[in-house]
Amino acid sequence: MTPAPGSVPTVTGPIRAEELGWTLTHEHLSVDWPSAIGAEPVPDPTEDVIAKIAARLDRAVATGIRTFVDVGGCFGPSPDLLAAVAERTSMQIVASTGCLAVDMGPLPHWVYPPATPKSIAANLVDEACGGLGGSGIRPGIIKVGSSARAISEVEERLFRGAALAQRETGLPITTHTTLTRQAMEQVDLLEEAGADLGRVVIGHLGWGTTPDDRELHRRLADRGAFVGLDMVGLPACSVPDYARMAADLIEDGHAERILLSHDNCAHSRGLIEVYGEEWLTGDFTVVVERLLPALAELGVAGSAVDRILRENPR
């Protein structure tokens, strides 16, 4: 069940890791919020939606980005939409299995009691091996998340199940942490559950932290997990602050633990009413066009940038 050495599953099939190129590791092709809360069924992807998503990905390709990791998990695009978009763009797309946080909407029935970490892992492994919804589109990453106030019992079981599934499939794990509140607790929980922290990404540093939290960011990287500076261009954190945080981590010897992304969404239904348009621009060019120049102004070498965007995702 373990992926072939050096291979990465994408929507259109496995590729060699060295083919990933510059990679955005925390993004969303499409999120359907009414469907997530059970208001109405997910509509079939229309030609207009497919074209819009593909055009936004192609703009990122033009900046040098080669691979896009969709981390929607159970709230993400359908296999049909994944396949349709992949046919229309030169961007390589990596899909995900797993879930977001309980406070972001109802999770699939298989994470609730009487579920156990072992039974949750079995569901994740089924998708990893048979494809999302039995489609044959194999995910390349497992998504888990924790709620804003605390890691709930349901979420703890999900994290433990993800650790078990990682051990069986070899897939990396990526997390959602609201305002970076449970970042260290997530690391503790995953490590206790047997996850390989060298294949774990703790998401959303900068959402609730600033360059003044340098010690926290360093301690997370010291644990061996990747740190996601992954909301670049969103109101959560300014581009100059993200540049400073990345430069500080590099100065502290952790260039090999940084991942960059936007956590943006190419198409959504129901989210703008909740978050506002400034959180859902569909712009996947900010990392290259604004953050990289800001890093250069701080003296960060191009070799470090290439490591962060190319080598670390591999």
BARODO-966784 format. One record per residue (C-alpha): x, y, z; residue in one letter. Coordinates in steps of 0.25 Angstrom, whole numbers, plus 2048, in hexadecimal, padded with zeros to 3 digits. Layout:
XYZA
...
REM end
This chain:
800800800M
80C809801T
80E8127F5P
81A80E7ECA
8278157F1P
8288237EBG
81A8237E6S
80F82D7E8V
80082A7E5P
7F98357DDT
7EB8367D7V
7F08327CAT
7F98277CFG
8068257D6P
81382D7D3I
82182D7D8R
8248367E4A
82E83E7DCE
8238427D2E
81B84A7DDL
8238577DBG
81F8637E2W
81385E7EBT
8078657F2L
80485C7FET
7F7861804H
7ED8667FAE
7DE8637F6H
7D98617E8L
7CA8627EDS
7C38627FAV
7B48607FAD
7AF866808W
7A0864806P
7A3855803S
7AC85480FA
7A1858818I
79684F811G
78E85B80BA
78E8557FDE
79684B7F4P
7A384E7EDV
7A08527DFP
7A784C7D3D
7B38547CFP
7AF85E7C4T
7B78627B8E
7B88707BED
7BD86B7CBV
7C78627C5I
7CC86D7BCA
7CD8777C7K
7D586E7D0I
7DF8697C5A
7E18787C1A
7E587B7CFR
7EF86F7D0L
7F58737C2D
7F88817C8R
80087A7D3A
8078717C9V
80B87E7C2A
8138827CET
81B8757CFG
81186D7D8I
81185F7D3R
8088577DDT
7FC85B7E5F
7F88537F2V
7E98537F5D
7E6851804V
7D7852804G
7D6843809G
7C784080BC
7C384E808F
7CB84F7FBG
7C884D7ECP
7C28417E7S
7CA8367DFP
7C283B7D3D
7C68497D5L
7D58457D8L
7D683D7CBA
7CF8487C2A
7D88537C7V
7E584A7C6A
7E18487B7E
7E08577B5R
7ED85C7BCT
7FC8597BBS
7FC85A7CAM
7FF84D7D1Q
7F484B7DCI
7F68437E9V
7E983F7EFA
7E683C7FES
7DE833807T
7DA836816G
7D284181CC
7D284F821L
7CE85382FA
7C1850836V
7BE85F838D
7BF861829M
7B3858826G
7AE84A828P
7B9840825L
7B683281EP
7AE828827H
7BB81F828W
7C2828831V
7B782883CY
7B481E847P
7B5812846P
7C181583DA
7CF812843T
7DD81783EP
7DE809837K
7D180A830S
7D481882BI
7E1814826A
7DA80981EA
7D2813817N
7DE81C814L
7E681080FV
7DA80B806D
7DA8197FFE
7E98197FEA
7E980C7F7C
7DC80C7F0G
7DB81A7EDG
7D28257F1L
7C48207F2G
7C98137EAG
7CC81C7DES
7DA8177DDG
7E08267DFI
7E98237EBR
7EC82E7F5P
7FA8327F8G
7F8838806I
7EF836812I
7E8842818K
7E4844826V
7E085082EG
7DD85583CS
7D285E841S
7D586D846A
7D386A855R
7D985C857A
7DC84F850I
7CE848852S
7CD839855E
7C9837846V
7D583E841E
7DE83784AE
7D9829844R
7DB82F836L
7E9833839F
7EC82683FR
7E681F833G
7EE827829A
7FB823830A
7F781582FL
7F3817820A
80081E81EQ
808812823R
80180981AE
80181180DT
80D81A80FG
80482780CL
808834812P
7FE83B81CI
7FA84A81BT
7F3851826T
7E985D828H
7EB864835T
7E3871837T
7EB87D83BL
7F787383ET
7F087084BR
7F386184CQ
7FF860843A
80885A84EM
7FD851853E
7FB84C845Q
80A848845V
809841852D
7FC83A84EL
802835841L
80F831847E
808829852E
800822848A
80C81E840G
80C827834A
81982A82DD
81B839830L
82483B825G
81883881CR
80E842824V
80B850820V
80585982BI
7FD863824G
7F9872825H
80587882CL
80388782BG
7F488682EW
7F588B83CG
80488B83DT
80E896838T
81D897837P
81D89A846D
81988B848D
827887842R
82987E84EE
81C87684CL
81F87483DH
82D870840R
82886584AR
81E860840L
82985E836A
833858841D
82984D843R
82B849834G
81E84D82EA
81C856822F
816863825V
80C86981BG
80D878818L
801875810D
7F8881810M
80088A808V
7F8895802G
7EC89380BL
7E889D816P
7ED893821A
7FC89881FC
8028A3817S
80C89F80CV
8188A7813P
81589F820D
815892819Y
822896813A
828899820R
82388C827M
82988481BA
83688C81CA
83788A82BD
83587B82AL
84087A81FI
849882828E
846878833D
84A86D82AG
83C868826H
83C86A817A
83985B815E
82C85C81ER
825867817I
81986680DL
812872806L
804873800S
7F887C800H
7EC874806D
7E487A7FBN
7D88747F3C
7D68757E4A
7C78737E5H
7BE8737F1S
7AF8727F4R
7AA878801G
7B887C806L
7B888B802I
7AB88E80AE
7B3888816V
7C188D815Y
7C089980BG
7C789B7FDE
7D489E802E
7D6890807W
7D288A7FAL
7D98917EFT
7DD8847E7G
7EB88A7E5D
7F68807E6F
8018897E1T
8048917EEV
80F8887F3V
81888A7E7V
8148987E3E
81489E7F1R
81A8957FBL
8268917F4L
82B8A07F1P
8288A3800A
831897803L
83C89C7FAA
83B8AA800E
83E8A380EL
84A89C808G
84588E806V
84C8877FBA
8468817EFG
84B8747F3S
843874800A
8378787F8V
83986D7EFD
83B8637FAR
82E868801I
8258677F4L
82B85B7EDR
8338527F7E
82B853803N
81E84F7FCP
8258437F7R
REM end
